Amino acid sequence: MVMDLLGPSLEDLFSFCDRKLSLKTTLMLAEQMIARIEFVHSKSVIHRDMKPDNFLMGTGKKGHHVYVVDFGLAKKYRDPRTHQHIPYKEGKSLTGTARYCSINTHLGIEQSRRDDLEGIGYILMYFLRGSLPWQGLKAHTKQEKYSRISERKQTTPVETLCKGFPAEFAAYLNYTRGLRFEDKPDYSYLKRLFRELFIREGYHVDYVFDWTLKRIHENLKAEGSGQQEQKQQQQQQRERGDVEQA
């Protein structure tokens, strides 16, 4: 019911934009995505399924707002009253979406706040690169596929994954991967990383995303073809009138 009040997912918009997003759009999304997960974590909950499909844009006046949805796999990581953290465990089965889940999740380690944030890092690189190095790996079983994704993820250096893009993306991933199980992430530092890069690039927070420009372009194109069609119809009518008069 709430989903009906929201707009398209970031996965839908990524596809609409020919499966690649600009640095400006990615940075405008990054700060909001981190802020949303920070809020979720403040409620003693971890999401455990970071993927572009679970981030939706708003509609109308809130069309530039990012929302996080689908808490089907969410879990309390601490007691809301005492803030006692859940214990560290190993041997857990993979929960979430393999493409975006953290290396520790692949290794069967109980998830905590760090894993949601690492997942956001992979989503951002997916937007910028158009794909991730562990996509499209062939396997006979789901378990084999998870294993191959895990291996590729672990053997792809962060610097290689983020090559050709600002150093802040590698810094983000190195920071999130370096967090310990119970660590409270420095959300302010992570948001600041991207905000300062945004300013340094000379961008302005105008909420003109890639899909905003594409929609404008398509509307103008549609208007142009509509006007052309109208002119052709008028021309045909004039020609018919000339024939009748003759």
C-alpha positions in Angstrom: 0.0 0.0 0.0 2.8 2.4 0.9 4.7 1.2 -2.2 1.9 2.7 -4.4 2.8 6.2 -3.1 6.4 5.9 -4.2 8.0 6.2 -7.7 10.2 3.9 -9.6 13.2 1.9 -8.2 16.8 2.9 -8.8 17.1 -0.3 -10.8 14.2 0.8 -13.1 15.7 4.3 -13.5 19.2 2.8 -14.2 17.7 0.7 -17.0 15.8 3.8 -18.3 19.1 5.6 -18.4 20.7 2.9 -20.6 22.3 1.2 -17.7 24.8 3.8 -16.6 24.5 6.8 -14.4 26.6 10.0 -14.3 28.9 11.0 -11.4 26.6 13.8 -10.5 23.5 11.6 -10.3 25.4 8.9 -8.4 26.6 11.4 -5.8 23.2 12.9 -5.3 21.9 9.4 -4.6 24.9 8.3 -2.5 24.4 10.8 0.4 20.7 10.1 0.6 21.2 6.3 0.5 23.7 6.5 3.4 21.3 8.8 5.3 18.4 6.4 4.9 20.4 3.4 6.1 21.8 5.5 9.0 18.2 6.1 10.0 17.3 2.4 9.8 20.3 1.5 11.9 19.3 4.1 14.5 16.2 2.0 15.0 18.4 -1.0 16.0 17.7 -2.7 12.7 19.9 -3.8 9.7 18.3 -4.2 6.3 20.4 -7.1 5.0 19.3 -6.8 1.3 21.0 -3.8 -0.3 20.1 -3.6 -4.0 18.9 -0.9 -6.4 15.5 -2.5 -6.5 15.0 -1.7 -2.8 15.7 2.0 -3.2 12.7 4.0 -4.6 12.3 7.6 -5.6 9.4 9.6 -4.3 6.7 11.2 -6.4 5.4 14.8 -6.9 7.1 17.3 -4.6 9.1 14.5 -3.1 10.3 13.2 -6.4 13.9 13.8 -5.5 13.8 11.9 -2.2 15.2 8.4 -2.0 13.4 5.8 0.1 14.5 2.4 1.2 11.9 -0.4 1.1 11.4 -4.2 1.6 12.3 -5.1 5.1 11.6 -8.8 4.6 15.1 -9.8 5.5 15.7 -7.1 8.1 16.9 -8.1 11.6 17.6 -6.4 14.9 21.3 -6.1 15.5 21.0 -4.9 19.0 18.5 -4.7 21.9 16.6 -1.4 21.3 16.5 -0.7 25.1 20.0 -1.7 26.3 21.8 -1.4 22.9 23.4 -4.8 23.6 24.8 -5.9 20.2 24.0 -9.4 18.9 26.9 -11.9 19.2 29.4 -12.5 16.5 28.6 -15.8 14.7 30.0 -17.8 11.8 28.5 -20.5 9.5 25.5 -18.4 8.5 23.9 -19.0 5.1 23.9 -16.1 2.6 21.0 -13.7 3.3 20.4 -10.9 0.7 21.4 -10.5 -3.0 24.7 -12.0 -3.8 25.7 -9.3 -6.3 25.7 -6.6 -3.7 26.3 -8.4 -0.4 29.5 -7.9 1.6 32.5 -10.2 1.5 31.8 -11.2 5.2 28.3 -12.2 4.2 29.8 -14.6 1.6 32.1 -16.0 4.3 29.1 -16.9 6.5 29.7 -14.2 9.1 26.6 -12.8 10.9 25.7 -9.4 9.4 25.9 -6.1 11.2 25.8 -2.4 10.2 29.0 -2.6 8.2 27.5 -5.0 5.7 24.6 -2.7 4.7 27.1 0.0 4.0 29.5 -2.2 2.0 26.5 -3.1 -0.1 25.8 0.5 -0.9 29.4 0.8 -2.1 28.8 -1.9 -4.7 25.5 -0.3 -5.8 27.3 3.0 -6.4 30.0 1.3 -8.5 27.3 -0.6 -10.4 25.7 2.7 -11.3 29.0 4.3 -12.4 30.5 1.3 -14.2 27.3 -0.1 -15.7 28.1 -3.6 -14.2 30.2 -5.3 -11.6 33.1 -7.8 -12.3 31.2 -10.6 -10.7 28.1 -10.4 -12.9 27.3 -13.0 -15.5 29.4 -15.8 -14.0 28.3 -19.2 -15.2 27.5 -21.9 -12.7 25.4 -25.1 -12.5 23.9 -24.5 -9.1 23.0 -21.5 -6.9 25.6 -22.5 -4.4 28.3 -22.7 -7.1 27.3 -19.3 -8.4 27.5 -17.7 -4.9 30.9 -19.3 -4.5 32.2 -17.9 -7.8 30.8 -14.4 -7.0 32.5 -14.6 -3.6 35.8 -15.6 -5.1 35.7 -12.8 -7.8 34.7 -10.2 -5.2 37.5 -11.2 -2.9 40.1 -11.3 -5.6 39.1 -7.9 -7.3 41.1 -5.2 -5.5 39.1 -2.2 -4.5 41.4 0.0 -6.6 40.6 -2.1 -9.7 36.9 -2.0 -9.0 37.0 1.8 -8.7 39.6 2.4 -11.4 38.8 5.5 -13.5 36.5 7.0 -10.8 37.2 9.5 -8.0 39.3 8.1 -5.1 36.4 8.7 -2.7 34.7 5.5 -4.0 37.7 3.4 -3.1 38.0 5.2 0.2 34.3 4.4 1.0 34.7 0.7 0.3 38.0 0.4 2.1 36.5 2.1 5.1 33.3 -0.1 5.2 35.4 -3.3 4.7 37.7 -2.3 7.5 34.9 -2.0 10.1 34.7 -4.6 12.9 31.6 -6.5 13.6 30.2 -4.3 16.4 31.6 -1.0 15.2 29.3 2.0 14.8 30.1 3.4 11.3 31.0 7.0 11.0 28.1 7.9 8.7 29.0 11.6 8.8 32.4 10.9 7.4 30.9 8.7 4.6 28.4 11.4 3.6 31.0 14.1 3.8 33.3 12.1 1.5 30.7 12.3 -1.3 29.4 15.8 -0.5 32.9 17.3 -0.7 33.5 15.5 -4.0 30.2 16.8 -5.3 31.2 20.4 -4.4 34.7 20.0 -5.8 33.3 18.8 -9.1 31.3 22.1 -9.3 27.9 20.4 -9.1 24.8 22.0 -7.6 22.1 20.3 -5.7 19.4 21.0 -8.3 17.9 17.4 -8.2 18.3 17.2 -12.0 19.0 13.5 -12.2 20.0 11.7 -15.5 16.4 10.4 -15.8 15.1 14.0 -15.4 17.1 15.1 -18.5 16.1 12.0 -20.4 12.4 12.6 -19.8 12.7 16.2 -20.9 14.5 15.1 -24.0 11.9 12.5 -24.8 9.0 14.9 -24.2 10.6 17.5 -26.5 11.1 14.8 -29.1 7.5 13.6 -28.8 6.3 17.2 -29.0 8.5 17.8 -32.1 7.2 14.6 -33.8 3.6 15.6 -32.9 4.1 19.1 -34.4 5.6 17.5 -37.5 2.7 15.1 -37.9 0.3 18.1 -37.5 2.1 20.0 -40.2 1.9 17.0 -42.5 -1.9 16.6 -41.9 -2.4 20.3 -42.6 -0.4 20.0 -45.8 -2.4 17.0 -46.9 -5.7 18.8 -46.2 -4.5 21.8 -48.2 -3.5 19.5 -51.1 -6.9 17.8 -51.0 -8.6 21.3 -51.0 -6.5 22.3 -54.1 -7.6 19.1 -55.9 -11.3 19.6 -55.1 -11.1 23.2 -56.3 -9.5 22.1 -59.6 
